[in-house]
Amino acid sequence: MFGITASGIIGAATIIVMALLSGWTVRLPYRPFIRFQLMNSISLLCVFFSLSFLFKDIKHAATIIIYLLPASFIGGCLVYLVGRYIYIYIYRVTTSQHKKLSKMFSVMVQNAKTGTMIETPEREVAVINQTFCDMFDIPGPPNQYVGLKSNQLFLSHAPMLKDPARFLKTVESTVYSKESIVDEEITFINGKIYARDYIPIYEGHVYIGHYWEYRDITEKKKAECDLRKANKKLEMLSMKDGLTGLNNRRSLDKQLEIEWEYAQKEKEPLSFLLFDIDYFKAYNDTYGHIQGDECLKEVANIAKSVVFDEPAFVARYGGEEFGILLPRANQYEAIKMAEAIRQQVEQRGIIHQASDLFKCVTISVGIMTVVPSENIPPISIVHQADQALYEAKRTGRNRISVYSHHKEADSNV
């Protein structure tokens, strides 16, 4: 706005020269106060020469410098003293806090129950604690490894790992990617399992190192394994009938869904047998519930023995009712299986004086065979076998009945 003038050029040149000389003065091996006053003197000298050049009068410039000299000296001293006080105060407080925090951090790391190691960007050990050394069977105090390359520690103690090559490869790839990792499991040959965390350390946007932490989770993993086993055992128990040892209705329903889906996909037949003990209430009333339970177990054992070599799923459906799922079995095969079970129960000759028709325990069987399709629900095979069982009961018991959409075909024995 004011244009280029001689005074502006001289002023700018004076400032540049003062800056260069001040920078040179700072590097001199003198005490700070001497360097400060030397900088002040050089600055006054630069101002004197620039004024002399502007005024074309050395006496006039000298007069100004004479008046300026004490003010500059006194003001410089005051500025120096204030600056020195502030610097010393901040430096001492900051240094004290830094040392205190550094000591706290060091104590915390050394006493940590987790294995901790901090590396520089060049993979040199900056901090390592005793727990880390114990985990990797590294002898001696941890401080002796500060400054060493961390991969040297891993290379010398990697054989204690189940898969040393994979361990070293993951360490290198993790450091290269600089992406945080949490709870990565590492297994040692001694059976110990550790969870590894990795955090890249940044100060602002500047990358300054790596943080590794190892936690012993052996007991935790063992507890989780025991819990899974217990849950699996409970699940298995929940699928079994406590009295007969057969599968229960819940497990039969699940298996029916599986077999139904498979038979539908393969276009194969699926048969279901539903049978119960004839006049079982009268049996319980006559011989008591304990003997009734023995009767149920005996019938269950007969059913298991008959289908032993077959891909059949036998279950206690409820009360005195039993269900048998026969994958890939057509109607003829289902009838043959049902008749074998019926005959075996009758031939066992379990006394049943309360039966209206027979003096031994017998069963009635309902059969349903179907090739599953998408428009038929799986439970329909159970309902239709139940209808066939009802028909076997209605027509005299100790027989089998096959469900038909048009009629029930009986096979009386």
VMD Tcl script that draws the C-alpha trace (Angstrom):
set ca {
  {0.00 0.00 0.00}
  {2.90 2.36 0.82}
  {5.15 1.14 -1.92}
  {8.84 0.29 -1.74}
  {10.96 2.93 0.01}
  {14.59 3.19 0.98}
  {13.74 3.20 4.70}
  {11.62 0.03 4.27}
  {14.43 -1.76 2.48}
  {16.97 -0.68 5.09}
  {14.65 -1.72 7.95}
  {14.04 -5.15 6.43}
  {17.74 -5.66 5.79}
  {18.52 -4.61 9.38}
  {16.05 -7.14 10.78}
  {17.50 -9.94 8.62}
  {21.04 -9.16 9.68}
  {19.99 -8.92 13.34}
  {18.28 -12.33 13.11}
  {21.30 -13.96 11.51}
  {23.73 -12.50 14.03}
  {21.45 -13.38 16.95}
  {21.25 -16.96 15.72}
  {25.03 -17.08 15.52}
  {25.35 -15.56 18.99}
  {23.09 -18.19 20.58}
  {25.55 -20.89 19.53}
  {28.50 -19.23 21.28}
  {29.86 -21.14 24.34}
  {29.02 -18.40 26.86}
  {26.67 -18.11 29.77}
  {23.07 -17.25 28.81}
  {23.25 -13.75 30.34}
  {26.40 -12.86 28.39}
  {24.93 -14.22 25.18}
  {21.74 -12.23 25.80}
  {23.61 -8.95 26.32}
  {25.87 -9.66 23.35}
  {22.75 -10.12 21.20}
  {21.39 -6.85 22.58}
  {24.64 -5.01 21.77}
  {24.78 -6.43 18.24}
  {21.16 -5.38 17.70}
  {21.94 -1.80 18.85}
  {24.96 -1.71 16.57}
  {22.80 -2.83 13.61}
  {20.26 -0.12 14.45}
  {23.07 2.50 14.65}
  {24.36 1.65 11.18}
  {20.89 1.65 9.67}
  {20.09 5.06 11.26}
  {23.41 6.47 10.07}
  {22.60 5.35 6.57}
  {19.11 6.83 6.68}
  {19.99 10.20 8.29}
  {23.36 10.60 6.56}
  {24.50 11.91 9.93}
  {26.53 9.74 12.29}
  {26.21 12.24 15.19}
  {22.43 12.22 14.94}
  {22.38 8.40 14.90}
  {24.83 8.24 17.80}
  {22.63 10.58 19.86}
  {19.64 8.28 19.36}
  {21.68 5.21 20.27}
  {23.03 6.93 23.42}
  {19.45 7.53 24.65}
  {18.40 4.06 23.52}
  {21.34 2.22 25.11}
  {20.36 2.39 28.84}
  {16.69 1.69 28.10}
  {17.64 -1.27 25.96}
  {20.08 -2.58 28.54}
  {17.70 -2.21 31.49}
  {14.74 -3.54 29.50}
  {16.84 -6.43 28.22}
  {17.89 -7.32 31.74}
  {14.30 -7.27 32.95}
  {13.12 -9.37 30.02}
  {15.99 -11.79 30.58}
  {15.27 -12.13 34.29}
  {11.53 -12.62 33.76}
  {12.16 -15.09 30.95}
  {14.74 -16.96 33.00}
  {12.39 -17.17 35.99}
  {9.54 -18.47 33.88}
  {11.80 -20.91 32.08}
  {13.34 -22.27 35.28}
  {9.95 -22.56 36.98}
  {8.29 -24.32 34.06}
  {11.33 -26.50 33.44}
  {11.61 -27.58 37.06}
  {7.87 -28.29 37.41}
  {7.70 -30.09 34.09}
  {10.86 -32.07 34.78}
  {9.66 -32.97 38.26}
  {6.28 -34.08 36.97}
  {7.89 -36.01 34.15}
  {10.23 -37.83 36.53}
  {7.37 -38.57 38.90}
  {5.14 -39.92 36.14}
  {8.03 -41.86 34.63}
  {8.78 -43.47 37.99}
  {5.10 -44.31 38.57}
  {4.84 -45.86 35.11}
  {8.04 -47.85 35.62}
  {6.85 -49.20 38.98}
  {3.43 -50.01 37.52}
  {4.92 -51.94 34.58}
  {7.44 -53.83 36.71}
  {4.78 -54.91 39.22}
  {2.14 -55.75 36.61}
  {0.79 -59.31 36.54}
  {0.77 -59.14 32.77}
  {3.86 -59.55 30.62}
  {4.64 -56.10 29.21}
  {7.19 -54.95 26.67}
  {7.49 -51.58 24.93}
  {9.62 -51.22 21.80}
  {11.02 -48.29 19.91}
  {10.07 -47.86 16.22}
  {13.35 -49.67 15.43}
  {12.15 -52.70 17.49}
  {14.56 -52.05 20.34}
  {13.39 -52.90 23.86}
  {12.55 -49.74 25.79}
  {10.63 -51.27 28.73}
  {10.28 -54.92 29.76}
  {9.06 -56.41 33.03}
  {9.83 -59.57 34.97}
  {6.47 -61.17 34.18}
  {7.27 -60.99 30.47}
  {10.66 -62.62 31.08}
  {9.06 -65.38 33.15}
  {6.47 -66.11 30.44}
  {9.15 -66.53 27.77}
  {11.65 -68.17 30.12}
  {14.13 -65.30 29.62}
  {16.82 -65.43 32.33}
  {18.22 -62.60 34.40}
  {16.85 -59.18 35.37}
  {14.74 -57.55 32.65}
  {16.73 -54.29 32.60}
  {19.67 -55.99 30.91}
  {17.59 -56.44 27.75}
  {16.78 -52.73 27.35}
  {18.28 -51.50 24.09}
  {18.45 -54.96 22.49}
  {16.46 -55.89 19.40}
  {13.25 -57.50 20.57}
  {13.18 -60.07 17.78}
  {16.39 -61.53 19.22}
  {14.45 -62.39 22.39}
  {11.65 -64.01 20.38}
  {14.04 -65.95 18.16}
  {15.94 -67.44 21.09}
  {12.79 -68.45 22.99}
  {10.30 -69.17 20.19}
  {10.83 -73.00 20.43}
  {8.78 -73.00 23.63}
  {5.77 -72.13 21.46}
  {3.59 -74.73 19.78}
  {4.00 -73.02 16.42}
  {7.14 -70.81 16.50}
  {7.08 -69.99 12.79}
  {3.51 -68.76 12.94}
  {4.25 -66.77 16.12}
  {7.20 -64.92 14.58}
  {5.29 -64.32 11.38}
  {2.33 -62.80 13.23}
  {4.66 -60.55 15.25}
  {6.28 -59.20 12.08}
  {2.99 -58.74 10.25}
  {1.42 -57.04 13.27}
  {4.29 -54.55 13.58}
  {4.20 -53.93 9.85}
  {0.46 -53.25 9.76}
  {0.48 -51.14 12.95}
  {-3.10 -52.19 13.67}
  {-4.19 -52.82 17.25}
  {-4.85 -56.42 18.29}
  {-6.78 -57.54 21.37}
  {-7.03 -61.03 22.92}
  {-5.05 -62.91 20.27}
  {-4.50 -66.40 21.73}
  {-0.96 -67.84 21.90}
  {-0.39 -71.44 23.06}
  {2.89 -72.64 24.58}
  {4.14 -76.23 24.58}
  {3.83 -76.34 28.38}
  {0.06 -75.98 27.99}
  {-0.08 -72.33 28.96}
  {-2.40 -70.12 26.94}
  {-1.83 -66.37 26.73}
  {-3.93 -63.55 25.33}
  {-1.78 -61.03 23.44}
  {-2.59 -57.34 22.95}
  {-0.70 -55.04 20.62}
  {-1.03 -51.25 20.48}
  {0.98 -48.97 18.17}
  {2.10 -45.89 20.13}
  {1.62 -42.45 18.62}
  {2.49 -38.99 19.93}
  {0.13 -36.83 17.96}
  {0.63 -38.12 14.43}
  {4.19 -39.30 15.04}
  {4.72 -43.05 15.43}
  {7.04 -43.67 18.42}
  {6.85 -47.37 19.28}
  {5.02 -50.64 20.01}
  {3.23 -51.84 23.13}
  {2.90 -55.60 23.80}
  {0.98 -57.18 26.64}
  {0.54 -60.88 27.43}
  {-2.06 -62.18 29.92}
  {-2.21 -65.74 31.27}
  {-5.69 -67.05 30.42}
  {-4.95 -70.76 30.95}
  {-7.36 -71.13 33.88}
  {-9.99 -69.07 32.11}
  {-9.79 -71.26 28.99}
  {-9.91 -74.41 31.13}
  {-13.00 -73.10 32.90}
  {-14.59 -72.28 29.54}
  {-13.77 -75.78 28.28}
  {-15.24 -77.38 31.41}
  {-18.32 -75.22 31.05}
  {-18.76 -76.27 27.41}
  {-18.45 -79.92 28.41}
  {-20.95 -79.46 31.22}
  {-23.37 -77.67 28.89}
  {-22.97 -80.41 26.30}
  {-23.63 -83.04 28.95}
  {-26.69 -81.13 30.16}
  {-27.89 -80.81 26.58}
  {-27.46 -84.54 26.08}
  {-29.31 -85.24 29.32}
  {-32.08 -82.89 28.25}
  {-32.47 -85.02 25.11}
  {-32.76 -88.31 27.02}
  {-35.64 -89.93 28.85}
  {-34.52 -90.48 32.43}
  {-36.45 -93.73 32.92}
  {-35.85 -95.75 29.76}
  {-32.61 -94.17 28.51}
  {-34.23 -93.58 25.14}
  {-34.33 -90.24 23.38}
  {-37.15 -88.02 24.62}
  {-39.87 -86.20 22.73}
  {-37.81 -83.02 22.40}
  {-34.96 -84.83 20.69}
  {-37.42 -86.72 18.48}
  {-38.95 -83.43 17.30}
  {-35.49 -82.08 16.41}
  {-34.49 -85.27 14.62}
  {-37.77 -85.26 12.72}
  {-36.98 -81.81 11.32}
  {-33.53 -83.00 10.20}
  {-34.77 -86.20 8.56}
  {-37.74 -84.42 7.01}
  {-35.50 -81.86 5.34}
  {-33.15 -84.56 4.04}
  {-35.97 -86.79 2.73}
  {-37.60 -83.79 1.05}
  {-34.33 -82.87 -0.66}
  {-33.59 -86.47 -1.78}
  {-37.22 -87.35 -2.59}
  {-37.03 -90.38 -0.31}
  {-39.75 -91.93 1.92}
  {-39.87 -91.33 5.64}
  {-41.82 -93.58 8.03}
  {-42.93 -93.05 11.60}
  {-44.13 -95.67 14.09}
  {-46.13 -94.63 17.15}
  {-47.01 -97.38 19.62}
  {-48.14 -97.71 23.20}
  {-48.75 -100.46 25.76}
  {-52.29 -101.84 25.78}
  {-54.24 -101.28 29.02}
  {-51.21 -99.72 30.68}
  {-53.29 -97.75 33.22}
  {-54.82 -100.99 34.39}
  {-51.30 -102.48 34.62}
  {-50.18 -99.61 36.88}
  {-53.29 -99.88 39.03}
  {-52.77 -103.63 39.45}
  {-48.99 -103.91 39.90}
  {-48.05 -100.41 41.05}
  {-46.03 -97.63 39.44}
  {-42.65 -99.17 40.25}
  {-43.54 -102.33 38.37}
  {-45.10 -100.12 35.67}
  {-41.74 -98.38 35.23}
  {-40.04 -101.76 34.87}
  {-42.58 -102.67 32.20}
  {-41.81 -99.47 30.28}
  {-38.07 -100.15 30.45}
  {-38.60 -103.71 29.23}
  {-40.64 -102.58 26.22}
  {-38.04 -99.87 25.48}
  {-35.24 -102.47 25.51}
  {-37.22 -104.70 23.12}
  {-37.69 -101.79 20.69}
  {-33.97 -100.93 20.85}
  {-32.94 -104.53 20.23}
  {-35.19 -104.88 17.19}
  {-33.93 -101.68 15.49}
  {-30.31 -102.16 16.60}
  {-28.91 -102.59 13.08}
  {-31.27 -100.11 11.46}
  {-30.88 -96.34 10.90}
  {-33.80 -95.77 13.26}
  {-34.38 -93.13 15.92}
  {-36.22 -94.56 18.95}
  {-37.78 -92.26 21.57}
  {-40.19 -92.30 24.46}
  {-42.88 -89.99 23.20}
  {-44.72 -89.61 26.48}
  {-46.27 -91.82 29.17}
  {-46.57 -95.33 27.72}
  {-46.16 -94.08 24.13}
  {-43.03 -94.67 22.03}
  {-42.04 -93.28 18.64}
  {-39.65 -94.66 16.02}
  {-38.44 -92.58 13.09}
  {-37.35 -94.67 10.08}
  {-35.41 -92.67 7.45}
  {-35.51 -94.01 3.88}
  {-38.00 -96.73 4.90}
  {-41.05 -97.39 2.73}
  {-44.40 -98.58 4.03}
  {-43.56 -102.26 3.66}
  {-40.34 -101.88 5.65}
  {-42.16 -99.89 8.33}
  {-44.85 -102.59 8.67}
  {-42.16 -105.27 8.91}
  {-40.38 -103.34 11.68}
  {-43.62 -102.70 13.60}
  {-44.66 -106.34 13.38}
  {-41.27 -107.48 14.68}
  {-41.56 -105.25 17.73}
  {-45.17 -106.27 18.35}
  {-44.29 -109.95 18.22}
  {-41.24 -109.56 20.46}
  {-43.30 -107.77 23.15}
  {-46.01 -110.42 23.05}
  {-43.50 -113.27 23.10}
  {-41.70 -111.78 26.10}
  {-44.78 -112.82 28.08}
  {-44.86 -110.04 30.67}
  {-47.86 -111.01 32.85}
  {-50.81 -108.59 32.65}
  {-53.83 -110.06 34.45}
  {-55.73 -106.77 34.20}
  {-55.83 -106.84 30.39}
  {-59.35 -107.27 29.02}
  {-58.21 -109.34 26.02}
  {-54.74 -110.75 26.78}
  {-53.00 -111.98 29.93}
  {-49.65 -110.56 28.88}
  {-48.35 -107.15 27.90}
  {-49.03 -106.22 24.26}
  {-48.68 -103.11 22.13}
  {-50.67 -101.37 19.41}
  {-48.87 -99.59 16.56}
  {-49.80 -96.77 14.20}
  {-47.75 -96.26 11.03}
  {-47.39 -93.35 8.64}
  {-45.16 -93.28 5.55}
  {-44.73 -90.20 3.39}
  {-42.39 -88.61 0.86}
  {-42.02 -85.10 2.39}
  {-42.85 -82.02 0.38}
  {-42.76 -78.29 1.06}
  {-46.54 -77.99 1.56}
  {-46.62 -80.66 4.31}
  {-45.42 -79.78 7.83}
  {-43.16 -82.36 9.56}
  {-45.51 -82.72 12.54}
  {-48.20 -84.10 10.21}
  {-46.49 -87.49 10.12}
  {-46.87 -87.73 13.91}
  {-50.53 -86.71 13.85}
  {-51.36 -89.24 11.15}
  {-49.46 -92.05 12.91}
  {-51.45 -91.14 16.03}
  {-54.69 -91.50 14.07}
  {-53.54 -94.91 12.85}
  {-52.70 -95.89 16.46}
  {-56.19 -94.86 17.53}
  {-57.60 -97.09 14.79}
  {-55.50 -100.02 16.00}
  {-56.89 -99.47 19.50}
  {-60.43 -99.19 18.23}
  {-60.26 -102.38 16.25}
  {-59.01 -104.62 19.03}
  {-55.43 -103.74 20.17}
  {-52.28 -105.87 19.83}
  {-52.10 -104.97 16.16}
  {-50.73 -102.44 13.73}
  {-52.64 -99.93 11.63}
  {-51.35 -98.00 8.62}
  {-52.64 -94.50 8.02}
  {-54.30 -93.84 4.69}
  {-55.94 -90.67 3.42}
  {-58.95 -92.76 2.40}
  {-59.00 -95.55 4.99}
  {-56.96 -97.21 7.68}
  {-55.62 -100.60 6.61}
  {-55.34 -102.97 9.56}
  {-53.07 -105.94 10.03}
  {-54.62 -107.98 12.81}
  {-52.59 -110.56 14.62}
}
mol new
graphics top color blue
foreach p $ca { graphics top sphere $p radius 0.5 }
foreach p [lrange $ca 0 end-1] q [lrange $ca 1 end] { graphics top cylinder $p $q radius 0.2 }
display resetview
